[in-house]
Every structure is written in C-alpha cells, then in structure tokens.
Amino acid sequence: MRVSSEEEVTLSAPDMAREASAAATTTAVLQPAPSQSGIFRAFRALRHRNFRLFWFGQLISLIGTWMQTTAQAWLVLELDHDAWLLGVVGALQFLPVLFFALFGGIIADRLPKKRILVLTQSSAAVQAFLLWVLVASGAVQIWHVLVLALLLGITNALDMPTRQAFVVEMVGREDLPNAVALNSSLFNMARVLGPAIGGLLIARLGVAPLFLLNALSFVPVIAGIAMIDSRRLYAQARLPLGKQGQPSPLQSLREGLAYVAHTPSVLLVIVVVGLVSLFGINFNVSLPLFATDVLHAGPAGFGFISSAFGIGSLLSALWLAWANKRPTIRSLLVSGIAFSILEAGFALSPWYPLSLVLIALTGFTQIAFSALANTTLQAVTPDHLRGRVMSVYMMVFAGSSPIGNLYTGALADLFGAPAAVLAGALPSLVAALAGWFLRGPAERDLTESRQFL
C-alpha cells in the first residue's frame, strides 16, 4: 500500500487479510520513496528518522562491545592463563539465548519494543560498568567475569529477538531488506574496528579503560532509542486479547511455535538456518589452527585471514543493502549451498593465497544467507507474532553457537582443523540441498503471503 503524502494512516486488521485472525491494530507512517541511484541506494532505510537514531547509536555501541570482547578475553587469560575458560565465557553469553530466547520473544510481543530495548541496553551498560569497577579497583576475580557474562547472556535472550523484530517497525516492509543488510554491515564493520582499537588500547592503557569505554558507548544508543517517535512506527502490534483477557505465556509460546510449524516458508528457513548454524557457521573457532598448523602463516597470517573474512562479510552486507530486493527461497538456499561449498574448499586448501580468497567468499555468502533468512522471516510473519518467530530464529542461529563451537573444537582436537571444518561444511551442504529439493510448499507460501503485504 502506498500513500503519496507524509501522513499517519491507521490500518486495522481487516486491511491485511493474512493478519485478520490476529485482531491486532497496525499503525504506519508511510513516506514517499525518493528515487535513489548509485551508492545512496545502499542507505535507503536511513531516510527513516527512527531508524537513523537506532542505527547511528548502534554504530558506536557495537564498536564498544567488540572492544570489550577483546578486553574480556585478555582479562580471562591474565587471571587464570586457561584458554578453556575463554570458551566457557563465550558459552555463558549464548547459552541463555538457547534456553530463554523463546520467552524473550513472548515479552517482545507483549510490551513496546522501544521500552524493552532501553531496559536491555541499560542492563548491558551496567554490566560493562561493573566490570570496569572491579578491574580498575584490582578486586576482579574469574568468577566475577563468569557471573557477569551469564547476566549479559540473559539480557541478550531478551534483547536479540526484540531488536530483530523492531527493525520492520522502524522502516516498514518496503525498506526491510535494506535495513537488515545495513544492520549486518554495521555489525561486520564493528567486528573489524572494535578488536583493532581494543588491541591498541590494551597495549597502551591495559584492559580496564575498555570496559568503561564500552559502558559509555551505550549512552548514544540508549538516547537514540529513547528519542524514537512511537507515533511514526510502522507497526505496533500487541498480543490480541481473548475472551479471558491476555493469553498466558504458555499459550503465547504455543501459538508462536504452532505458527512456525504450520507455515512452510518459516519452517523451512528455521530448519535450514538451524542446521547450517549448528554445523557450518561456527568454523571460526578453528581459524587460528589454520593459520599456524595448516597454512604456516603465523600470527600475521591469522590476522589477514580474519580480515579477509570480515571484508567479505562487509561487502556482502553492503551489496544486499544496495540491491534492497525482496528475498526468495531460491536465493536463500543458493547462498546456503554456496557457503557450504566454499567452506569445504577453504578446509581443503593447502595454499595461503587461495585460502584468503576462499575465506573472503565464505564470509560473503554467510552474510547473504543469514541476512536473507532474517528478512524472509520478518517479511512473512504477522506483526503480532514477529517477536516470537524471531526468538525461534535467534535460538537456532545464535543459541547454537556454544554447541557448534564444542563440536568443531572437539573434532579439531581429535582430527585437525581441516577435518573439523569439513565435518561442518558437509552437513550444512546436505541441509541446504534438502531445502532446495523440498522448497515447493515454502515458495508457494511466500508468494501467497506477499499478496497481502
């Protein structure tokens, strides 16, 4: 639906036949889409004031987060000199997502997402500030780091599905592909800049200032979210009230899972993403072994491998943002198949230059796969279910990281890094190929859903 002037339009549920049963109210502010060409097409979603506030705040905050990740890893080694604890800290930050993200999705569908994000971002800022106080005072112990990592993981279980589901409310469905890609480019840019800045600061100032800087980096994003104009959001759906009032959390959870199970396009994306994430996307834990034991490139070679992966990921996100095309099941599965093949090629490559090219292409296709999956789910899902559906997505995408890391790490320890990565690429390829041959119902469902968008 298009409106030629900038005005607020209230869309009742009957206006969208696919969401008629939701009995939800959708509010939208539809803006004219200015014609854009060249590089400016990649930043189309930034024409929305609410998304600009959110995006630029995240730009600063994510760099701070990656700086803290670098400092936290260094701190753990300083305190205990046990590399195994690095994996424990990482697992504690993602295990709560695996176990509690579904309930985070229920909350995201019950309460205004803006309010939830202010709370979660503030909680993360407090966690960073407490770490700074403990480190700066010299009182920090390893159990402090573990407990705070677990608390951050619990925060992430609520923050991740809420933040993912909030994107379409800020930009609408038309600019959703561009917004998801811009968020992905932001993440990958921060992943390149944050550790680099963090390493330089640790060398000069030690680890303590990085935790303080990360705590302060949350100020812009919290301020940006607080300044978002709720009246100009595209969708503010709430869980519909039944005869007995608001459904119980268990009923809400059952409704969300039933929607996933009975919607072919959503189910296919969730299953394929879950399997590829579990087996294939956690290969980065073995990259240091490739640099040292396989390619014999040393620490500098590891740095270039990591940078090549990051550059490929960033270019993919920018390309998707520039294209701003509605995703298809075919394009999603093709990117998943290409990712699996390229990952297997990297595992088998004995030449350092070829490995750099393959890891960059692997990063490119991985981001394409995950961004297309994210966009497809948000575009198909009714507003009142989006938080719960995205919580399932985050559970299988991010929540599988601890299990996937253990799987890859254990195989690398037993059989070497190439065998471990290959053992992840092959199941991923099987999952993507199975999705390709079973894609018919999902494609029909996606086509039908677009008739009501």
C-alpha positions as CSV (number, residue, x, y, z in Angstrom):
1,M,0.0,0.0,0.0
2,R,1.4,3.4,-1.0
3,V,0.5,6.9,0.2
4,S,1.7,9.9,-1.7
5,S,2.0,12.3,1.2
6,E,3.6,12.0,4.6
7,E,0.7,11.4,6.9
8,E,-0.3,8.9,9.6
9,V,-2.5,6.1,8.4
10,T,-4.2,3.7,10.8
11,L,-4.5,0.2,9.3
12,S,-7.0,-2.1,11.0
13,A,-6.5,-5.8,10.9
14,P,-9.1,-6.4,8.1
15,D,-6.9,-4.3,5.8
16,M,-4.5,-7.2,5.7
17,A,-6.3,-10.5,5.1
18,R,-3.3,-12.6,6.2
19,E,-3.5,-10.9,9.6
20,A,-7.3,-10.8,10.0
21,S,-7.3,-13.6,12.6
22,A,-4.8,-11.7,14.7
23,A,-7.3,-9.0,15.6
24,A,-4.3,-6.6,16.0
25,T,-4.0,-3.0,15.2
26,T,-1.2,-1.8,13.0
27,T,-0.1,1.8,12.8
28,A,2.0,3.1,9.9
29,V,3.6,6.2,8.7
30,L,4.1,5.7,5.0
31,Q,6.6,8.0,3.4
32,P,7.2,8.5,-0.3
33,A,10.2,6.6,-1.5
34,P,12.6,9.1,-3.2
35,S,14.3,7.8,-6.3
36,Q,17.9,6.9,-5.4
37,S,20.7,5.8,-7.5
38,G,24.4,4.9,-7.1
39,I,25.9,4.4,-3.7
40,F,23.0,6.1,-2.0
41,R,20.7,3.1,-2.7
42,A,22.7,1.2,-0.1
43,F,21.5,3.6,2.6
44,R,17.8,3.8,1.6
45,A,16.5,2.8,5.1
46,L,18.3,5.7,6.7
47,R,15.6,8.0,5.3
48,H,13.5,6.9,8.2
49,R,14.3,9.2,11.2
50,N,13.6,6.4,13.8
51,F,16.0,4.0,12.0
52,R,18.7,6.7,11.8
53,L,18.6,7.2,15.5
54,F,18.8,3.5,16.1
55,W,21.5,2.8,13.5
56,F,23.9,5.5,14.4
57,G,23.6,4.7,18.1
58,Q,24.3,1.0,17.3
59,L,27.4,2.1,15.3
60,I,29.1,3.4,18.4
61,S,27.8,0.8,20.8
62,L,28.8,-2.2,18.7
63,I,32.4,-1.0,18.4
64,G,32.4,-0.7,22.2
65,T,31.0,-4.2,22.5
66,W,33.8,-5.7,20.3
67,M,36.4,-3.7,22.3
68,Q,35.0,-5.3,25.5
69,T,35.0,-8.7,23.9
70,T,38.7,-8.3,23.2
71,A,39.5,-6.9,26.6
72,Q,37.4,-9.7,28.3
73,A,39.4,-12.4,26.6
74,W,42.7,-10.8,27.6
75,L,41.4,-10.4,31.1
76,V,40.5,-14.1,31.4
77,L,44.0,-15.1,30.3
78,E,45.6,-12.7,32.7
79,L,43.5,-14.0,35.6
80,D,43.8,-17.7,35.0
81,H,46.0,-18.4,32.0
82,D,43.5,-21.1,31.0
83,A,42.3,-20.9,27.3
84,W,39.5,-23.3,28.1
85,L,37.8,-20.6,30.2
86,L,37.6,-18.4,27.1
87,G,35.2,-20.9,25.7
88,V,33.3,-21.0,29.0
89,V,32.8,-17.2,29.0
90,G,31.6,-17.3,25.4
91,A,29.2,-20.1,26.1
92,L,27.7,-18.3,29.1
93,Q,26.9,-15.3,26.9
94,F,25.0,-17.5,24.4
95,L,23.5,-20.4,26.4
96,P,20.8,-18.2,27.9
97,V,19.8,-17.3,24.3
98,L,19.3,-21.0,23.6
99,F,17.2,-21.6,26.7
100,F,15.3,-18.3,27.2
101,A,15.0,-16.6,23.8
102,L,11.6,-18.1,23.3
103,F,10.3,-16.3,26.4
104,G,12.1,-13.2,25.3
105,G,10.0,-13.3,22.1
106,I,6.8,-13.5,24.2
107,I,7.8,-10.4,26.1
108,A,8.7,-8.6,22.8
109,D,5.1,-9.3,21.6
110,R,3.5,-8.1,24.8
111,L,5.3,-4.9,25.5
112,P,6.5,-1.9,23.4
113,K,9.9,-2.9,21.9
114,K,11.3,0.5,22.4
115,R,10.8,0.2,26.2
116,I,12.3,-3.3,26.3
117,L,15.4,-2.2,24.3
118,V,16.1,0.8,26.6
119,L,16.0,-1.7,29.5
120,T,18.3,-4.3,27.9
121,Q,20.8,-1.8,26.6
122,S,20.9,-0.2,30.1
123,S,21.5,-3.6,31.7
124,A,24.4,-4.3,29.3
125,A,25.9,-0.9,30.1
126,V,25.7,-1.7,33.9
127,Q,27.4,-5.0,33.3
128,A,30.3,-3.2,31.5
129,F,30.5,-0.6,34.2
130,L,30.7,-3.2,37.0
131,L,33.5,-4.9,35.1
132,W,35.4,-1.6,34.9
133,V,34.9,-1.0,38.6
134,L,36.2,-4.5,39.5
135,V,39.2,-4.4,37.2
136,A,40.1,-0.8,38.0
137,S,40.0,-1.5,41.7
138,G,42.0,-4.6,41.4
139,A,39.3,-6.7,43.0
140,V,38.3,-8.7,39.9
141,Q,38.3,-12.5,40.1
142,I,37.5,-15.0,37.5
143,W,34.1,-15.8,39.0
144,H,33.1,-12.2,38.6
145,V,33.7,-12.4,34.9
146,L,31.7,-15.7,34.6
147,V,28.7,-14.3,36.5
148,L,28.6,-11.1,34.6
149,A,28.9,-13.0,31.3
150,L,25.9,-15.1,32.3
151,L,23.9,-12.0,33.2
152,L,24.8,-10.5,29.9
153,G,23.6,-13.7,28.2
154,I,20.3,-13.5,30.0
155,T,20.0,-9.9,28.8
156,N,20.8,-11.0,25.2
157,A,18.0,-13.6,25.4
158,L,15.5,-10.7,25.6
159,D,17.4,-8.1,23.6
160,M,18.2,-10.2,20.5
161,P,14.6,-11.2,19.4
162,T,13.3,-7.7,20.4
163,R,16.0,-5.9,18.4
164,Q,15.5,-8.1,15.4
165,A,11.7,-7.7,15.4
166,F,11.9,-3.9,15.9
167,V,13.5,-3.2,12.6
168,V,10.4,-3.6,10.5
169,E,8.5,-1.3,12.9
170,M,11.1,1.5,12.2
171,V,11.3,1.1,8.4
172,G,8.2,-0.8,7.2
173,R,8.2,-3.8,4.9
174,E,9.3,-2.0,1.7
175,D,12.8,-1.0,3.1
176,L,13.1,-4.1,5.4
177,P,15.8,-5.8,3.1
178,N,17.9,-2.7,3.1
179,A,17.6,-2.2,6.8
180,V,18.5,-5.8,7.7
181,A,21.6,-5.5,5.4
182,L,22.6,-2.2,6.9
183,N,22.4,-3.7,10.4
184,S,24.6,-6.6,9.1
185,S,27.1,-4.2,7.6
186,L,27.2,-2.3,10.9
187,F,27.9,-5.5,12.8
188,N,30.7,-6.5,10.5
189,M,32.3,-3.1,10.4
190,A,32.3,-3.1,14.2
191,R,33.8,-6.6,14.2
192,V,36.7,-5.2,12.2
193,L,37.3,-1.9,14.0
194,G,36.5,-3.0,17.6
195,P,39.2,-5.6,18.1
196,A,41.8,-3.5,16.3
197,I,41.1,-0.5,18.5
198,G,40.8,-2.7,21.6
199,G,44.2,-4.3,20.9
200,L,45.9,-0.9,20.6
201,L,44.3,0.4,23.8
202,I,45.2,-2.7,25.8
203,A,48.8,-2.3,24.7
204,R,48.9,1.3,25.9
205,L,46.4,1.5,28.8
206,G,45.6,-2.0,29.9
207,V,42.2,-3.7,29.9
208,A,40.3,-1.6,32.5
209,P,39.6,1.5,30.3
210,L,38.0,-0.6,27.6
211,F,35.2,-1.7,29.9
212,L,34.5,1.9,30.8
213,L,34.5,2.9,27.2
214,N,32.1,0.2,26.4
215,A,29.8,1.3,29.2
216,L,29.9,4.9,27.9
217,S,29.2,3.6,24.3
218,F,25.7,2.6,25.3
219,V,24.8,6.2,26.0
220,P,24.2,7.1,22.4
221,V,22.2,4.0,21.6
222,I,20.0,4.4,24.7
223,A,19.5,8.1,23.9
224,G,18.7,7.2,20.3
225,I,16.1,4.6,21.2
226,A,14.6,7.0,23.8
227,M,14.2,9.6,21.0
228,I,12.4,7.3,18.7
229,D,8.9,8.6,17.9
230,S,6.5,5.8,18.6
231,R,3.8,7.6,16.6
232,R,5.8,7.2,13.4
233,L,6.4,3.4,13.8
234,Y,5.0,1.2,11.0
235,A,3.6,-1.4,13.3
236,Q,2.9,-1.6,17.0
237,A,1.1,-4.9,17.2
238,R,0.3,-6.4,20.6
239,L,-0.9,-9.9,21.5
240,P,-4.7,-10.0,20.9
241,L,-6.9,-10.3,23.9
242,G,-9.1,-13.4,24.1
243,K,-12.3,-13.9,26.0
244,Q,-10.5,-14.4,29.2
245,G,-8.1,-11.5,28.7
246,Q,-4.5,-11.7,27.7
247,P,-3.3,-15.3,26.9
248,S,-0.9,-16.9,29.4
249,P,2.8,-17.1,28.5
250,L,2.4,-20.8,27.8
251,Q,-0.5,-20.1,25.4
252,S,1.5,-17.4,23.7
253,L,4.5,-19.7,23.3
254,R,2.3,-22.5,21.9
255,E,0.8,-20.0,19.4
256,G,4.2,-18.9,18.2
257,L,5.6,-22.4,17.8
258,A,2.4,-23.5,16.0
259,Y,2.8,-20.7,13.5
260,V,6.4,-21.7,12.8
261,A,5.4,-25.4,12.5
262,H,2.4,-24.8,10.1
263,T,3.9,-22.0,7.9
264,P,6.0,-23.8,5.2
265,S,8.2,-20.8,4.4
266,V,9.0,-20.1,8.0
267,L,9.6,-23.7,8.9
268,L,12.0,-24.3,6.0
269,V,14.0,-21.2,6.9
270,I,14.2,-22.0,10.6
271,V,15.3,-25.7,10.0
272,V,17.9,-24.9,7.3
273,V,19.3,-21.9,9.3
274,G,19.4,-24.0,12.4
275,L,21.4,-26.9,10.8
276,V,23.8,-24.6,8.9
277,S,24.4,-22.5,12.1
278,L,25.0,-25.6,14.2
279,F,27.4,-27.2,11.9
280,G,28.8,-24.7,9.5
281,I,28.9,-21.2,10.9
282,N,31.0,-22.0,13.9
283,F,34.1,-22.8,11.9
284,N,35.8,-19.5,13.0
285,V,36.9,-21.2,16.3
286,S,39.4,-23.2,14.3
287,L,40.9,-20.3,12.2
288,P,43.9,-19.8,14.5
289,L,44.8,-23.5,13.9
290,F,44.6,-23.0,10.1
291,A,47.0,-20.0,10.3
292,T,49.5,-21.9,12.4
293,D,49.3,-25.6,11.7
294,V,47.9,-25.8,8.2
295,L,48.9,-22.7,6.2
296,H,52.0,-22.0,8.4
297,A,51.3,-18.2,8.2
298,G,51.8,-17.3,11.8
299,P,50.0,-14.6,13.8
300,A,50.2,-12.1,11.0
301,G,48.6,-14.7,8.6
302,F,45.8,-15.3,11.1
303,G,45.2,-11.5,11.2
304,F,44.9,-11.4,7.4
305,I,42.6,-14.5,7.4
306,S,40.3,-12.8,9.9
307,S,40.4,-9.5,8.0
308,A,39.6,-11.3,4.7
309,F,36.6,-12.9,6.3
310,G,35.4,-9.6,7.7
311,I,35.9,-7.8,4.4
312,G,33.9,-10.4,2.5
313,S,31.1,-10.2,5.1
314,L,31.0,-6.4,5.0
315,L,31.0,-6.3,1.1
316,S,28.1,-8.8,1.2
317,A,26.1,-6.7,3.6
318,L,26.7,-3.5,1.5
319,W,25.7,-5.3,-1.7
320,L,22.5,-6.6,-0.2
321,A,21.7,-3.1,1.1
322,W,22.3,-1.6,-2.3
323,A,20.1,-4.2,-4.0
324,N,17.3,-3.9,-1.5
325,K,15.4,-6.8,-3.1
326,R,12.8,-8.9,-1.6
327,P,14.3,-12.3,-0.7
328,T,13.2,-15.5,-2.3
329,I,13.5,-19.1,-1.0
330,R,15.7,-19.9,-4.0
331,S,18.2,-17.0,-3.4
332,L,18.4,-18.0,0.3
333,L,19.1,-21.7,-0.4
334,V,21.6,-20.9,-3.2
335,S,23.6,-18.7,-0.8
336,G,23.5,-21.5,1.8
337,I,24.7,-24.1,-0.8
338,A,27.5,-21.7,-2.0
339,F,28.5,-21.0,1.6
340,S,28.9,-24.7,2.4
341,I,30.9,-25.4,-0.8
342,L,33.2,-22.5,-0.2
343,E,33.7,-23.5,3.4
344,A,34.6,-27.0,2.3
345,G,37.0,-25.5,-0.3
346,F,38.7,-23.5,2.5
347,A,39.1,-26.6,4.6
348,L,40.8,-28.4,1.8
349,S,43.0,-25.6,0.5
350,P,46.7,-26.0,1.2
351,W,47.7,-22.6,-0.3
352,Y,47.6,-19.4,1.7
353,P,46.6,-17.0,-1.1
354,L,43.8,-19.3,-2.2
355,S,42.7,-19.7,1.4
356,L,42.4,-15.9,1.7
357,V,40.1,-15.7,-1.4
358,L,38.0,-18.6,-0.2
359,I,37.5,-17.3,3.3
360,A,36.5,-13.9,1.9
361,L,33.9,-15.6,-0.3
362,T,32.8,-17.7,2.6
363,G,32.2,-14.6,4.6
364,F,30.3,-13.0,1.7
365,T,27.9,-16.0,1.3
366,Q,27.5,-16.5,5.0
367,I,26.2,-12.9,5.5
368,A,24.0,-13.2,2.4
369,F,22.5,-16.4,3.8
370,S,21.8,-15.1,7.2
371,A,20.5,-11.7,6.1
372,L,18.1,-13.3,3.5
373,A,16.8,-15.6,6.2
374,N,16.3,-12.8,8.6
375,T,14.5,-10.7,6.0
376,T,12.3,-13.5,4.8
377,L,11.0,-14.3,8.3
378,Q,10.3,-10.7,9.1
379,A,8.5,-10.1,5.8
380,V,6.3,-13.1,6.1
381,T,5.4,-13.1,9.8
382,P,2.3,-11.1,11.1
383,D,3.1,-8.2,13.3
384,H,1.7,-9.7,16.5
385,L,3.8,-12.9,16.1
386,R,7.1,-11.3,15.0
387,G,8.8,-11.3,18.3
388,R,8.1,-15.0,18.9
389,V,9.1,-16.0,15.4
390,M,12.4,-14.0,15.7
391,S,13.1,-15.5,19.1
392,V,13.0,-19.0,17.4
393,Y,15.3,-17.7,14.7
394,M,17.8,-16.3,17.3
395,M,17.5,-19.5,19.3
396,V,18.7,-21.7,16.4
397,F,21.0,-19.0,14.9
398,A,22.9,-17.6,17.9
399,G,21.8,-20.1,20.6
400,S,23.5,-22.9,18.7
401,S,26.9,-21.3,19.0
402,P,28.1,-23.0,22.2
403,I,27.1,-26.4,20.9
404,G,28.6,-25.7,17.5
405,N,31.9,-24.4,19.0
406,L,32.2,-27.5,21.1
407,Y,31.5,-29.7,18.1
408,T,34.1,-28.0,15.9
409,G,36.6,-27.7,18.7
410,A,36.4,-31.3,19.7
411,L,36.8,-32.5,16.1
412,A,39.7,-30.1,15.6
413,D,41.4,-31.5,18.7
414,L,41.0,-35.1,17.5
415,F,41.4,-34.9,13.8
416,G,42.8,-31.5,13.0
417,A,41.3,-28.2,11.8
418,P,40.6,-29.2,8.1
419,A,38.7,-32.3,9.1
420,A,36.7,-30.3,11.7
421,V,35.7,-27.6,9.2
422,L,34.9,-30.2,6.5
423,A,32.7,-32.1,9.0
424,G,30.8,-28.9,9.5
425,A,30.5,-27.9,5.8
426,L,29.2,-31.2,4.6
427,P,26.1,-31.4,6.9
428,S,25.4,-27.8,6.1
429,L,25.5,-28.6,2.4
430,V,23.2,-31.6,2.9
431,A,20.7,-29.3,4.8
432,A,20.8,-26.6,2.1
433,L,20.4,-29.2,-0.7
434,A,17.5,-30.9,1.1
435,G,15.9,-27.5,1.5
436,W,16.3,-26.9,-2.3
437,F,14.5,-30.2,-3.2
438,L,11.7,-29.5,-0.6
439,R,11.3,-25.8,-1.3
440,G,8.0,-26.1,-3.3
441,P,5.5,-25.5,-0.4
442,A,7.7,-22.8,1.0
443,E,7.8,-20.9,-2.3
444,R,4.1,-21.1,-2.7
445,D,3.5,-19.9,0.9
446,L,5.9,-17.0,0.4
447,T,4.2,-16.0,-2.9
448,E,0.7,-16.1,-1.2
449,S,1.9,-14.1,1.8
450,R,3.1,-11.2,-0.4
451,Q,-0.3,-10.8,-1.9
452,F,-1.4,-9.3,1.5
453,L,1.7,-7.1,2.1
